[in-house]
Amino acid sequence: MNIWIYILLMWAVTYLVRVLPVTLIRGRIKSPFIQSFLYYVPYVTLAVMTFPAIIESTSSTLSGVLALVLGVIAAWYGLSLIKVAGICCAAVLISEFFLVR
């Protein structure tokens, strides 16, 4: 019986998150603060989900942090996504090779 309560609660929370904004906000949002807040919500959500995965997906936290730092530097200098991903993968492979031994 507990599983059905959990499923019902999950459904209610998911449904309310989707329905409440539609029902509560009818007109155009005029507040610049709320507009900027809503503009950055997807980026923050992506960052919150991605950064821990980057650091914890390797066998050593140090290699994940190194790949993250090198990826940010490479992206800062305008390298393409493929090059940034390649640099991050190489950083993890090289650091894991030397750290695991």
N, C-alpha and C positions, 0 to 999 in steps of 0.2 A: 504493500500500500504506500510506503514511503516514496517509492520511485515515481508514482503518479503525482504526488504532492510536489516533488522536485521538478518534474516536467511542467506542471501547471504554473509553478512559480517562475520558471525560466521563460515560459511563453508570455506570462503577464509582464515581466520586466522588459522583454524584447519588444512586445507590442506597445507598451507605454512609451518607450524611448522613441518609437517611430511615429506614434499618433499624437502625442502631446504637442510637439512643435507645430504640427499642421493645424490643430484645433485652437491653440492659444495665440498663435501669431497669424493674424488675418491680413494685415496690410503690410506696406513696405516698412522695413526697419530704417528709422531715420537717425538713430544714435550712431555717431562715428565709432564710439568705443565698442559697442556690440557688433558693428559691422567688421571692425578689425579683429575682434575676438573670434568671430565665426569664420573669418577668412583664414586664420592660422590654425584652427582646430585640426584639419586633416594633416597638416605638416607635423604638428606636435604628436598626434596619435601615431603617425608613421615612425617618428623618431623614438617614441617610447617603446614601440614594439620591436624596432630594428636594432637599436644599440645594445641592449642586453644579449640579443641573439648573436651579434657580431663578436662580442667579447667571450661569451660562454660556449660558442660552437666548436672551439678548438680544444685540444687536450691540455693546453696551457693558456692561462689567462693573459700572460705576457705576450704571446704571439697574436692573440686577438686584439689586444690594445695596440700593438705595433702595426698591425694591418689597418686598423681604424685610423691611426695617426697618419700613416703614409697615404691612405686613401683620401683623407681630408686635404692633405697637402697637395696631392696630385690633382684633385678636383679644383682646389683653389687656383692652381696655375692653368686651369682651362683644358685639361686633358679630357679626351672622350671617355664615355662610360666603359667601353671595352678596355681601354688602356688602364683606367683606374682599377677595374676588376682584376686585370692581369697583374698589376702591381701588388694588389692586396693578396691575391692567391700566391704569388711568388714570395711575398713577405712571410706568409704563414708557412709555406713549404720549407723555406730556408730556416726560419727560426725554429720550427718544429724539429727539423733535422738536427740542429745543433743543441736544442734544449732537451730533447728526449734522450740523447746519448748520455 
